[in-house]
Amino acid sequence: RTQQALDIVVDQVRRFDSMVIDLLELSRLDAGATDINVERFNIVDLTERIATRYGEPDVPIDVARRTSREVALDKVRYERILGNLIENARNHGGGPLCIELSPAKGNRIRIAVEDGGPGVADREREHIFERFARGSAARHRIGTGLGLALVAEHSAAMGGAAWVEDRAKGGARFVVELPTEVEA
């Protein structure tokens, strides 16, 4: 029983530590105290590496025709965005996970992470990217409600946007659209 109690305490400390790090990151974003470090890279290769790093090495990555593979973005922010979307899909969505990269208007790229879970209710979509917001499907699951807020903040910092929509086959489709040439 002592080991079980210790395991619970360690798990809670890790969650608390993660939440503090997320809150500090959001505070820095609010204060404009974070730099944008633009690098040119192959977004398909980096997307595959990030998916593997976040425990999804076999996730299908669908790259639409005419998608610009070479982009100039902040790699750290892109990893934070994609990593949070993958964790969100795994922890709150469920079902098959898929990542889609496609071109968007005006030299932009669209990144979508889809899951086969319950989706996000229409009435919750406007608020799901707010700090501490949790959809009804996530109420009884682990999480702080900060991951999607970080996705929205990092996207906006790079001149992009984030939103959620229905997945065609049921589930949620979290979408981020970013310019392919971010200015530092």
Backbone hydrogen bonds, N-H to C=O, Kabsch-Sander energy under -0.5 kcal/mol:
donor,donor_aa,acceptor,acceptor_aa,energy
5,A,1,R,-2.4
6,L,2,T,-2.5
7,D,3,Q,-2.7
8,I,4,Q,-2.1
9,V,5,A,-2.3
10,V,6,L,-2.8
11,D,7,D,-2.3
12,Q,8,I,-2.5
13,V,9,V,-2.5
14,R,10,V,-2.3
15,R,11,D,-2.2
16,F,12,Q,-2.5
17,D,13,V,-2.8
18,S,14,R,-2.4
19,M,15,R,-2.3
20,V,16,F,-2.5
21,I,17,D,-2.3
22,D,18,S,-2.4
23,L,19,M,-2.6
24,L,20,V,-2.5
25,E,21,I,-2.2
26,L,22,D,-2.4
27,S,23,L,-2.3
28,R,24,L,-2.4
29,L,25,E,-2.1
30,D,26,L,-2.6
31,A,27,S,-2.2
32,G,28,R,-0.6
32,G,29,L,-0.9
33,A,28,R,-2.5
37,N,35,D,-0.6
38,V,36,I,-0.8
39,E,73,L,-2.8
41,F,71,V,-2.3
43,I,41,F,-0.7
43,I,69,R,-3.0
46,L,42,N,-2.2
47,T,43,I,-2.2
48,E,44,V,-2.2
49,R,45,D,-2.1
50,I,46,L,-2.7
51,A,47,T,-2.5
52,T,48,E,-2.0
53,R,49,R,-2.5
54,Y,50,I,-2.1
55,G,52,T,-1.8
56,E,51,A,-3.2
59,V,56,E,-1.3
62,D,60,P,-0.6
62,D,99,I,-2.9
63,V,61,I,-0.7
64,A,62,D,-0.7
64,A,101,L,-3.0
67,T,64,A,-1.4
69,R,67,T,-0.5
71,V,41,F,-2.5
71,V,69,R,-0.6
72,A,180,T,-3.2
73,L,39,E,-1.8
73,L,71,V,-0.6
75,K,37,N,-0.6
75,K,73,L,-0.8
78,Y,74,D,-2.6
79,E,75,K,-2.7
80,R,76,V,-2.2
81,I,77,R,-2.6
82,L,78,Y,-2.8
83,G,79,E,-2.9
84,N,80,R,-2.0
85,L,81,I,-2.1
86,I,82,L,-2.5
87,E,83,G,-2.6
88,N,84,N,-2.5
89,A,85,L,-2.3
90,R,86,I,-2.6
91,N,87,E,-2.9
92,H,88,N,-2.5
93,G,88,N,-0.7
93,G,89,A,-1.2
94,G,89,A,-2.5
98,C,114,E,-1.9
99,I,60,P,-2.6
100,E,112,A,-2.8
101,L,62,D,-2.9
102,S,110,R,-2.3
104,A,108,R,-2.5
108,R,104,A,-1.3
109,I,178,L,-3.2
110,R,102,S,-3.5
111,I,109,I,-0.5
111,I,176,V,-3.3
112,A,100,E,-2.7
113,V,174,F,-2.6
114,E,98,C,-3.1
114,E,112,A,-0.5
115,D,172,A,-2.2
116,G,94,G,-2.4
124,E,121,A,-1.7
125,R,121,A,-0.9
125,R,122,D,-0.8
127,H,124,E,-0.7
128,I,124,E,-1.3
130,E,127,H,-2.1
132,F,145,G,-1.9
133,A,130,E,-1.7
133,A,145,G,-0.8
138,A,135,G,-1.5
139,R,136,S,-0.7
141,R,138,A,-2.0
150,L,146,L,-2.3
151,V,147,G,-1.7
152,A,148,L,-2.4
153,E,149,A,-2.5
154,H,150,L,-2.7
155,S,151,V,-2.2
156,A,152,A,-2.4
157,A,153,E,-2.3
158,M,154,H,-1.1
158,M,155,S,-0.6
159,G,156,A,-1.8
160,G,155,S,-3.2
161,A,177,E,-1.9
163,W,175,V,-2.4
165,E,173,R,-2.1
167,R,171,G,-2.0
170,G,167,R,-2.0
173,R,165,E,-2.5
174,F,113,V,-2.5
175,V,163,W,-3.1
175,V,173,R,-0.5
176,V,111,I,-2.7
177,E,161,A,-2.6
178,L,109,I,-2.7
180,T,107,N,-2.8
182,V,72,A,-3.0
